[in-house]
């Protein structure tokens, strides 16, 4: 499965961008296209603005509220085309752009947003999902099946709130910065960066949600204060980097052996219900 690493690495940037760039009621900003994938990534501290999208690119980008086709063939076609275009946009951005500075180009954001909306729609409509997945090919089918199943499992444990609730939001760190911190935590503690990214996405949409949970969990990775006092290594729970670095410590022993039975454990059985982080060390 080594082929999945570069694919996941690029698409992680797209997920980070789409999840953090648009709210459900936000209108798209002025469109900015990804730069051509012809030059190496910029290393200077100042990144020039992305060039405006050409009329043809702008015309083909899905608006945030583009309808999702109601039939399996339509969804399969839209998902295939959107995923292929998203791969090209991410490649162009990561090669000729600057993911560690500012937001993503709008072609990346809008394509990733439409892809995510289709996956969420399929996760809520099981019969349509089954028929659509049969029409997909190769790696896309495998990836789509995993995404739809994961979303459906998350939806199964979410319950509507009983009363209106206020919560604060704010801009996230750039996608490339978050990715660098995830990879650093993986190297330091041996917990897969994809798992850490998934936790941060579920808990706070990569740091966009700033309020504490109803149970009192705080920060981008949602730590209960007593847990942070034990595992936070003296960091600031609301600091994204400290929070990312702190999360693997709840899943490893002092000698960095993976822990089993915890919500962050790489050895947790896929599809199983997540349990609290009071895991037990592997012997």
N, C-alpha and C positions, 0 to 999 in steps of 0.2 A: 504493500500500500504506500510505498514511498512517493508515488506520483501525486498523492493527495496533499503533501506538505506545501509545495508551491501554490497549488490551487487554493488551499485553505488560507495560506498567508495573504494572498491577494484579496480573496473574498472577505477576509476578516476586516480589511480596511473599508470595504464597501459596507459591511454590516455596521461597523462603528460609525460610519458617516451617515448612513440612512437613519439609524436609530437615534442619532443625536442632532440631526439637522432640521427635521421637520416635526412639528406637532400635528395632531389630527386636524386642527383647524387652521394651520398656517398656509398661506399662499406661497408659491415658489418665488424665490428672489430672482433678480435679473440673471438670466442664464449665462453660465460660463462653461465653455467646453474644455475637455481635457487637452493638454498640449500634445503635439505629435510625439510619438514614441521613438524619437531619434537621438536624443541627447541623454547623457548620464544624469542621475539625480543631482540637484543643486545642493551644495554643502555650505553656502554662505548663510549668515544669520538672517538676512533679509531676502524674502522670496517675492519676485515680481507678481503682479496680479495675473490670474489666468486670462488668456485672450478670450474675447467674446465668441460665443458659438456661431458657427456659420448658419445661414438660413436653413440649409438642409438638415443639419443636426438639430437645430431648435425645433423644426417642424416635426421631427420624428420622436422627440422625447415625450414620454408619457407624463401628463400632468398628475399632480398628487391624487386627484379624484377620478382617474381614468376607470371606467367600468371594467369589471372582471367578466370575461365571457361566461355565460351560464351553462355551456355544453362542454363535454370532455375534450372534443377535438379543438375547440376554440381555446380552452385553457392550455392544453398541451402545446399548441402552436405559439401562443403568447408567451408561455414560460420558456420555451426553447429559444425563441427569438430574443426575448429580454435577457436571458442568461448569456447568450453569445455576445450580445452588444455590451452587456455589463463587463464581461471578461476583457473585451477590447478596451473599454473605457478605463478599467482599473489598470491594465497594462500600460496604457498611455500615461496615466496619472503617476504611477509609481516609477516609471522610467524617465519621463520628462518633466514631472511636476515636483511638488515638495510636500509629501504627506505629513511632515512634522510641523508644518506652519499653516495655521488657519484651517478653514473648512475645505471640504472636497469640492471638485468641480460639479456643477449641477447635473451633468450627464451621469456621473457616478451616483449621486444622491437620488435622482429621480428614477433611474433604472433599478437601483437596489431597493428603493421604496416600493416600486411596483412588484418586483419579485417577492418581497416580503409579504405584501398584501395578498398576493396569490397563494402563498404557502399558508397564511393564516386562514384564508377562505377555505382552502381544501381541508385544513385541519378541523374545521367546523362542519364540513359537509362530507361525511365518510363515503357515501355511495359515489359521489362525483369524484372524490379523490381516487378511489379504487379504479374507476374507469379511465381517469386521466393518466395515472401512473403506468397503466398498460400501454399507453400510446407513446411514452417517452422512450428514449434510446440510451444505452450505454451508461456512462458515468452520471449523466443528468438524472436518469431514473433512480440510480442508487442514492444520489444526493437528495433528490426530491423526496424519496420515501423516508429517509432519515429525518429530514426537516419537518415533514408533515407529521410523522409519528411523535417527534419531540414536542412540537407545538400542541398536538392533541393531548399529550400527557400533561403539559403545563396547564392547559385550559381545564383539565379534569380536576385540578386541585385549587382552582381559583373560584372564589365565591363573590357575588356582588356585595358591595358595602350596604349597610342598612340605612345610612344617613349621609348627607353631603359632607365632604371632607376637604379641607384646604391643604394644599401642599406647595412647597416652593420648588422652583426649577432654576437651572442656570446653565450656561454654556459648558460643554465638556472640554477636556483636553483634546488637542488634535489627534486624529486616528494614529498617525505614525508614532507619536509620543507614547500613547497608551500601549501600542504594540511593543515598543521597546521595553517598557516596564514589565509587561507580561513575559517577554522572553527572558528578561533578567531574573524574574522570580522563578521561572522554570529552571534556568541554569543553577540557581542558588539552592533550590529546595527539591528539584526533581519532580515537581507537579506540572503536568502538561499545561502549556500556556493557553491552549484552546479551552481547557476546563476552567481556568481562571477567568478568561474572557466571557465564557458562558455564565458564570456566577455573577459577574459584574453587570452583564446585560440584563439578567433576570432581576437582580436586586435594585438597580438604579438607572438602567438604560445608559450604562457607561459613565455614571456620575452626573447625569442631567437632573435626576431627582435629588433634591437636597434635604428634604424633610426626614425626620425620624419615622420609623414604622409605628404601627399601633402598639407593638410590643416593646418599643423603645430602642430598636436597633438603629445604629447611626452610621453615617458615612457611605461612600460609594459601594463598599462591600457589605454594608449592613451588619455591624458587630453589636451585640449586646455589650453594654459598658463593662460588665464583669469579665466577659470573654476578652475584650480588648485589653483590659488591665493585665490579664495573664499572658496573652499572646502578641500584643502590639509592639513589643520591643522598644517601648518608650516613644513611639511615633505619635503623630496626630491622626486621630481616626477619620477626620474629614479631609485629610490630604490624600489625593488619589494615589500617589506613589506609595506612601506609607501603608495605605489600606490594601493595595495590591500585594505589597511585600508581606504584610501581616497575615493575609488569608492562608497561604500555604503552611504557615507555622501551626495552624489548627489541624493540619492533616498529616504532619510528619512528627516523628519522635525527635528528641534532642540530637540524636546522631543521624537525622535526616532520612530514617527509614520510613517508607509510606505507611500510613495508618489505614486500617480497614474499618468499614462500618460507618464512616463519616460522610457528610454531604460533599466534601471536597476530595475524597479519596479517588485516585485514578483507578483503583481496583473495584470500585462499586459496580455492581452488575448493571449493564445498560437496561433502562426501562424500569428499574426498581424505584420505589419511593425514597426520596432523600430523607435522611434522618439528621438529628441535630449533630453539631460538630463535636460532641463529647465522644469521640471515637476512641477505640482501643488500639494500642500499637500492635503491629505485626510481629509475631515472635520469630 
